[in-house]
C-alpha cells in the first residue's frame, strides 16, 4: 500500500513538472485569446458615441412612399439613429409623388424621400418650380420592368433560352411581336410609370429606345400636362407605385416600371412577370434622394446635417448582410412599407424572382451604402437632366456649363461631407467610406446598350442617341 502511494506521489510530481514548462505556441494562442476577449469587452464598453449637434429644429416630419427603398428612413427611425442625433422624427406615408413634392415646397413636410428627378425638375423649370436640395442619395438600383401575363405569353417563345430559362437581360426589341399585335387590333400598349420625373420613366424610355422602340416625346408647350407620348410606339401613364399591381390586373396597363416590392407582388399574385431589372439597364444607377428646401437647410443647418448623419448610419447598417432579414421584418410593418415580409425578402435578400419559380441571384438589387451609394454625385444628377432634354422636358438646347451650374443648385455634397466627417470622428464609419471626389464619377458604359456616359460632357451624350432630341 505504501509502495502504491509512493508511486502515485512520484507520478504527480512528474506531471506537475511537465506542465510547468510552457509551450511557446500554446502560450501565444492563449495570450491572443485573452487579448481578443479584452478588446471585445473594451469595444462593448467604448462603442462609437454620437456627438449631438445643437439642432435648431428637433421635431421633424418626413414624408415617404411605401417602397422598399424608403428603408434608410425606417431604419433611422426604428433603430433610434434620429433620436441619437437629438431629433424626434415623425414619418408620414404619402399617397403619391406629386403630393410629396407639394408638401415639401409648402413646408408641410420638413423633408422627404423623392424621385431623383423631382428636385432637379423644380430647378430647371419643369413642372412646379422651387429651390430644393438633396444632401443624401438613398440607394442604388432597386427597380424593374414587369409585363402582364398576356403580354409575356406573346413574347416568351421568341426569347433565347439557356438551361430552360430565358436569357437575361431581355432587350426591348423582344416586345415587337406584342406591339405589332396590339397595333393590328388597334389597341394601345400601355406602361405604367410612377412620375414624369422619375427614374422609372427615364429607365423605361432608355430600355425601349435601346431596342428601337420610340417611347415618345413631351410637348414643348405643355410639359406638366403632357404624357410624353408624341410619336410614340407605346403609351406611358402615371400610376402610384402601390396601385401598380391592381392596375395591371384590371387591364388598364400592360406593364409597368416601378420599385419594390411591387414587381415581386405581381409574381406573388401571378398577374405579371418582371423581365428586366434596372441594374441591367444601368448598373448601379442612383435611385431616390432625400430632399429638403433650400430655406430649411439655410435656416436649420445643424438639423440638416443631423438628419444626413442618421441616414448615412442607416444606409451602412442596411448593407451589412447580417442585418437584411431584420430589415425586411422592420419594413413589413404597417408604419413603413406595410407588405408581406416574404415578398420584400425576394429582392432584399440578394435574389430576384422573374417568372414564377425563376429565382436568380441578384446580390446588388438593393444597395444602400456600398459603392458610395449615399453620396450625391453631380454626375448622377446631370444624367437625369440629359434624359429630360432627350425626351423634351427641357425644351431648349443648353451648353455643358448650364447643366453643371443647375445641378450644383440642387446637389449639396458639402452637407454630406460634414455629416460623414462627424461620423468618422465618432467611429461609425471609416476614412475609406468617404470618397475622394470632385463630384463626378468616371465615365461609364455600363448601360444595356453600351453607350458611354461622362457627366462632364452632357451635350455630347445627348447628341449620341439615335432616338431622342438633339442639342
C-alpha positions, 0 to 999 in steps of 0.5 A: 500500500505504501509502495502504491502511494509512493508511486502515485506521489512520484507520478504527480510530481512528474506531471506537475513538472511537465506542465510547468514548462510552457509551450511557446505556441500554446502560450501565444494562442492563449495570450491572443485569446485573452487579448481578443476577449479584452478588446471585445469587452473594451469595444462593448464598453467604448462603442462609437458615441454620437456627438449631438449637434445643437439642432435648431429644429428637433421635431421633424416630419418626413414624408415617404412612399411605401417602397422598399427603398424608403428603408434608410428612413425606417431604419433611422427611425426604428433603430433610434439613429434620429433620436441619437442625433437629438431629433424626434422624427415623425414619418408620414406615408404619402399617397403619391409623388406629386403630393410629396413634392407639394408638401415639401415646397409648402413646408408641410413636410420638413423633408422627404424621400423623392424621385431623383428627378423631382428636385432637379425638375423644380430647378430647371423649370419643369413642372412646379418650380422651387429651390430644393436640395438633396444632401443624401442619395438613398440607394442604388438600383432597386427597380424593374420592368414587369409585363402582364401575363398576356403580354409575356405569353406573346413574347416568351417563345421568341426569347433565347433560352439557356438551361430552360430559362430565358436569357437575361437581360431581355432587350426591348426589341423582344416586345415587337411581336406584342406591339405589332399585335396590339397595333393590328387590333388597334389597341394601345400598349400601355406602361405604367410609370410612377412620375414624369420625373422619375427614374422609372420613366427615364429607365423605361424610355432608355430600355425601349429606345435601346431596342428601337422602340420610340417611347415618345416625346413631351410637348414643348408647350405643355410639359406638366400636362403632357404624357410624353407620348408624341410619336410614340410606339407605346403609351406611358401613364402615371400610376402610384407605385402601390396601385401598380399591381391592381392596375395591371390586373384590371387591364388598364396597363400592360406593364409597368416600371416601378420599385419594390416590392411591387414587381415581386407582388405581381409574381406573388399574385401571378398577374405579371412577370418582371423581365428586366431589372434596372441594374441591367439597364444601368448598373448601379444607377442612383435611385431616390434622394432625400430632399429638403428646401433650400430655406430649411437647410439655410435656416436649420443647418445643424438639423440638416446635417443631423438628419444626413448623419442618421441616414448615412448610419442607416444606409451602412447598417442596411448593407451589412448582410447580417442585418437584411432579414431584420430589415425586411421584418422592420419594413413589413410593418404597417408604419413603413412599407406595410407588405408581406415580409416574404415578398420584400425578402425576394429582392432584399435578400440578394435574389430576384424572382422573374417568372414564377419559380425563376429565382436568380441571384441578384446580390446588388438589387438593393444597395444602400451604402456600398459603392458610395451609394449615399453620396450625391454625385453631380454626375448622377444628377446631370444624367437625369437632366440629359434624359429630360432634354432627350425626351423634351422636358427641357425644351431648349438646347443648353451648353455643358456649363448650364447643366453643371451650374443647375445641378450644383443648385440642387446637389449639396455634397458639402452637407454630406461631407460634414455629416460623414466627417462627424461620423468618422470622428465618432467611429461609425464609419471609416476614412475609406467610406468617404470618397475622394471626389470632385463630384463626378464619377468616371465615365461609364458604359455600363448601360444595356446598350453600351453607350458611354456616359461622362457627366462632364460632357452632357451635350455630347451624350445627348447628341449620341442617341439615335432616338431622342432630341438633339442639342 
